[in-house]
Amino acid sequence: MSTGEHLSFEPQELQFPFELKKQISCSLQLTNKTDNYVAFKVKTTNPKKYCVRPNTGILLPHSNCDVTVTMQAQKEAPPDMQCKDKFLLQSVVASPGATAKDITPEMFNKDSGESSEFTAVSRAYGEPQDNSLEVKAIISKLTEEKISAIQQNNKLQQELEFLRHKGNRSRGGIPFIYVVLVGLLGILLGYLMKK
């Protein structure tokens, strides 16, 4: 837990188990340690990549607030499966009875409040990766398995289609009863011709 004069927060490091093309959220809990109303603001070095809700607010004395940080769906993996994005939590004592509507950008001037920094960490499938060669090996293996599964699926589809076609042919041919009747008529005609 990291603490400043006004607020404490945890965790100090946001963990995002990275998956391509999938939004991932983490929760950050802020705690007002004072007897005052405290205004807060959360900033990031990469605002296009993260959505922070709420990114500003007022904490009542000795109260908690959960902030949700959502990493937007990514089209490609970060280098070495690690991100180095940082977040800044700014806080300042607010007037008693203040609400979120009373927050202004000027409240967070460098001289008026305090700032705490925390980081975001993104790892492939939640596991630390030592280097990009391991990541490439995993991706290569998964790609091979995917290709193999697709080939097996195609083969099964072809076999199923063949069986369906074969079944339709046997059903669409001459029914067995007609074959028996024609055979019996042939025998009967043969018998009659001999007489």
C-alpha positions in Angstrom: 0.0 0.0 0.0 1.4 3.4 -1.0 0.5 6.4 1.2 0.7 10.1 0.8 -0.4 12.8 3.3 -4.0 12.7 2.1 -4.6 9.4 0.4 -3.4 5.9 0.5 -3.9 3.5 -2.4 -3.4 -0.1 -3.4 -2.1 -1.8 -5.3 1.0 0.2 -6.2 1.3 -1.7 -9.5 -1.7 -2.5 -11.7 -1.4 -6.0 -13.2 -3.0 -6.6 -16.6 -2.9 -10.2 -17.8 -2.4 -9.4 -21.4 -4.6 -10.9 -24.2 -4.8 -9.6 -27.7 -8.0 -7.8 -28.7 -9.5 -8.0 -25.2 -10.3 -5.2 -22.7 -8.8 -5.9 -19.3 -9.7 -4.0 -16.1 -8.0 -3.5 -12.7 -9.3 -2.0 -9.6 -7.5 0.6 -7.5 -8.7 1.4 -4.0 -8.2 4.9 -2.7 -8.5 5.7 1.1 -8.8 9.1 2.6 -6.7 9.1 5.7 -7.7 12.6 6.9 -10.6 14.4 8.6 -11.0 16.5 5.5 -12.7 16.2 2.2 -10.1 15.3 -0.4 -10.3 15.9 -4.1 -8.4 13.4 -6.3 -7.4 13.1 -10.0 -5.9 10.2 -11.8 -3.7 10.8 -14.9 -1.8 8.4 -17.2 1.1 8.7 -19.5 -1.0 6.9 -22.1 -4.6 8.2 -22.1 -5.6 6.6 -25.4 -4.7 3.1 -24.0 -6.5 3.4 -20.6 -9.9 4.5 -19.4 -10.0 5.5 -15.8 -13.4 5.7 -14.0 -13.9 7.8 -12.1 -10.8 9.8 -13.0 -11.7 12.6 -10.6 -13.7 12.7 -7.4 -14.2 13.7 -3.8 -13.4 11.4 -0.9 -15.2 12.1 2.4 -13.1 11.9 5.5 -11.9 8.4 6.3 -13.8 6.9 3.3 -12.8 4.6 0.4 -13.3 4.8 -3.3 -12.7 2.1 -6.0 -11.3 3.4 -9.3 -11.5 1.1 -12.3 -8.6 1.3 -14.8 -9.4 -0.4 -18.1 -6.7 -1.2 -20.6 -8.4 -0.9 -24.1 -8.2 -3.9 -26.4 -4.7 -4.0 -28.0 -4.1 -5.1 -31.6 -0.5 -6.1 -30.9 1.6 -7.2 -27.9 3.9 -4.8 -26.3 7.7 -5.4 -26.7 8.9 -8.1 -24.4 5.3 -8.4 -23.2 5.9 -5.6 -20.8 4.4 -2.2 -20.7 6.0 0.8 -19.0 2.9 3.0 -18.6 2.7 5.2 -15.5 -0.2 6.7 -13.6 -0.2 9.8 -11.4 -2.6 10.2 -8.5 -3.0 13.8 -7.5 -4.9 14.9 -4.3 -5.7 18.1 -2.5 -7.8 19.1 0.5 -11.2 20.3 -0.6 -13.8 22.5 1.1 -16.2 20.7 3.5 -19.2 19.5 1.6 -17.5 19.7 -1.8 -18.8 17.4 -4.6 -17.3 16.2 -7.8 -18.9 19.2 -9.6 -16.7 21.5 -7.5 -13.5 20.0 -8.9 -11.5 22.4 -11.2 -8.2 21.8 -13.0 -6.6 24.6 -11.0 -7.1 22.7 -7.8 -4.3 20.3 -8.9 -1.5 22.9 -9.5 1.8 21.6 -8.3 1.9 23.9 -5.3 -1.6 23.1 -4.0 -1.6 19.3 -3.4 0.4 16.2 -3.5 1.1 13.6 -6.1 1.8 9.9 -6.0 3.0 7.7 -8.9 2.1 4.1 -9.6 2.7 1.9 -12.6 0.9 -0.6 -14.8 2.3 -4.0 -15.7 1.1 -6.1 -18.5 2.2 -9.7 -18.9 1.3 -12.5 -21.3 -1.4 -14.7 -19.7 -0.4 -13.3 -16.3 3.1 -15.0 -16.5 6.3 -13.0 -16.5 8.2 -13.4 -19.8 12.1 -13.3 -19.7 12.6 -12.2 -23.3 10.9 -12.0 -26.7 12.4 -15.3 -27.9 10.2 -17.2 -25.4 7.2 -15.2 -26.5 7.9 -15.9 -30.1 8.3 -19.6 -29.4 4.9 -19.7 -27.6 3.2 -17.8 -30.4 4.8 -20.1 -33.0 3.7 -23.2 -31.1 0.1 -21.9 -30.7 0.0 -21.0 -34.4 1.1 -24.6 -35.3 -1.6 -26.0 -33.1 -4.2 -23.7 -34.6 -3.2 -24.8 -38.2 -3.3 -28.5 -37.2 -6.7 -28.0 -35.6 -8.0 -26.3 -38.7 -6.6 -29.1 -40.9 -8.3 -31.7 -38.7 -11.5 -29.9 -38.8 -11.4 -29.6 -42.6 -10.6 -33.4 -42.9 -13.6 -34.2 -40.6 -15.8 -31.9 -42.6 -14.8 -33.7 -45.9 -15.4 -37.2 -44.3 -18.8 -36.0 -43.0 -19.7 -34.7 -46.5 -18.6 -38.0 -48.1 -20.8 -40.0 -45.6 -23.7 -37.8 -46.2 -23.3 -38.1 -50.0 -23.0 -41.9 -49.7 -26.1 -42.1 -47.5 -28.1 -40.0 -50.0 -27.0 -42.3 -52.8 -28.1 -45.4 -51.1 -31.4 -43.8 -50.1 -31.9 -42.3 -53.6 -31.2 -45.6 -55.5 -33.6 -48.4 -56.3 -35.3 -49.6 -53.1 -34.5 -53.2 -52.1 -38.2 -54.4 -52.4 -38.2 -53.5 -56.1 -35.0 -55.4 -56.7 -36.6 -58.4 -55.0 -39.8 -58.1 -57.1 -37.8 -57.8 -60.3 -35.8 -60.9 -59.4 -39.0 -62.8 -58.6 -40.6 -61.7 -61.9 -37.4 -62.9 -63.7 -37.6 -66.3 -62.1 -41.3 -66.5 -62.8 -40.8 -65.5 -66.5 -38.0 -68.0 -66.7 -40.2 -70.7 -65.3 -43.1 -69.9 -67.6 -40.8 -69.8 -70.7 -39.6 -73.3 -70.0 -43.1 -74.6 -70.0 
